[in-house]
Amino acid sequence: MIFGVRWLGTAFFQWTRGSRRPRLLPGNDATVPRKLGLVTGADGMMRLFPGLVRIPDVAFAAWNRIPGQRVPAAPIPDLVPSLAVEVLSESNTEREMERKVGEYFASGVDLVWLIDPDDRTARVDRSPTDFDVLSGTGTLDGGPVLPGFSLPLADLFAELDQRG
């Protein structure tokens, strides 16, 4: 059952009952008419560099990062996204997330968002050392990575807040 659908830059995702992770809704990708790139959901495995596969909860890869500007056919493509989004869960440790953020930037990711559904915050990392933490009144902004994207955290967490 779908409880919430939100526009994430160029795609829609949903929160489902019992899940703390968003799931990409197929067929709702708005990147095609804007020709910005591809969006993957929590099933989107990608090899950032040899020996390191990551599965961000949501990721955006600009077309200029995609070989031949074609949807990769490999089940685990060699692909470094422009934006990686991780939704925190109780099992994630601070050390683990710092390691992941470092790995994302070491591989060439431009922007990392760490979404905390419990605290209703988002950490916006622009580099391994430059980040801000946004509260419920803050707004996620895609900047040059995802031009035109803006999402108030209040809107992002609205469905979770309705359920408590």
JORA-V424251 format. One record per run of one state. SS is the DSSP state (2 for helix, 1 for strand, 0 for the rest). FROM is the first residue (numbers start at 1). TO is the last residue. Records with the same first field share a line. If there is no record, write none. Layout:
# JORA-V424251
SS=FROM-TO / FROM-TO
This chain:
# JORA-V424251
0=1-1 / 9-10 / 17-22 / 25-30 / 35-36 / 41-45 / 50-51 / 55-57 / 66-66 / 70-76 / 79-82 / 88-93 / 108-110 / 117-120 / 126-130 / 135-138 / 142-149 / 157-157 / 164-164
1=2-8 / 11-16 / 23-24 / 37-40 / 46-49 / 52-54 / 58-62 / 77-78 / 83-87 / 111-116 / 121-125 / 131-134 / 139-141 / 150-152
2=31-34 / 63-65 / 67-69 / 94-107 / 153-156 / 158-163
